[in-house]
Amino acid sequence: QKEVEQNSGPLSVPEGAIASLNCTYSDRGSQSFFWYRQYSGKSPELIMFIYSNGDKEDGRFTAQLNKASQYVSLLIRDSQPSDSATYLCAVNMASYGGSQGNLIFGKGTKLSVKP
Amino acid sequence: KAGVTQTPRYLIKTRGQQVTLSCSPISGHRSVSWYQQTPGQGLQFLFEYFSETQRNKGNFPGRFSGRQFSNSRSEMNVSTLELGDSALYLCASSPGRGSEAFFGQGTRLTVV
């Protein structure tokens, strides 16, 4: 059973549009949620983290968390070609291995922003 | 503030050999985790260290091992290398357990 699920994409949006990336997770006790961006050949880069239900905004990025639905999303407003990358959702699952130290990653959604 | 440093960046090894990878976390960070990334499996958790103790381990064979030193630097070792061990190995440091993780540039291991 997969623990963090993401659509693999590719998700293609035109420049200037809103890109919506979604993620579901299996452990209802999960406490913290992270979005990473990974360019081809590079390591993941932290974009945002969210701990509480609701929205959290940082510049063009908004993370949304709904713990009841076990769902977290990332919105990218005014998408730019430089946003083209794979976006990884990561969850700290309180019950995984009985500890809270590591993150479980989805396989990522590939985003392509067309000029 | 310096980021997470991993050495070496690239390695080519032969089947059956062993390899040691090194990770220096961000100054002040005490939690270090290791991940293996392959195109088919994505990012898979290997181990987590905090205060020199392994706190959690992923579903990998015993050929994969690691340790953390008193200065929070960490190493991972893979013995008896197999072709399937070819991957990008990523180290991530965190200020505390379960908090945001910052990745190093990774070590690209190729087993031939």
Interface residues (C-beta under 8 A of the other chain):
Chain A: Q31 S32 F34 Y36 K42 S43 P44 E45 L46 F49 L88 A90 N92 Y96 G97 S99 Q100 G101 N102 L103 I104 F105 G106 K107 G108
Chain B: S31 S33 Y35 Q41 G42 L43 Q44 F45 E48 F50 R55 N56 K57 G58 L88 L90 A92 R97 G98 S99 E100 A101 F102 F103 G104 Q105 G106
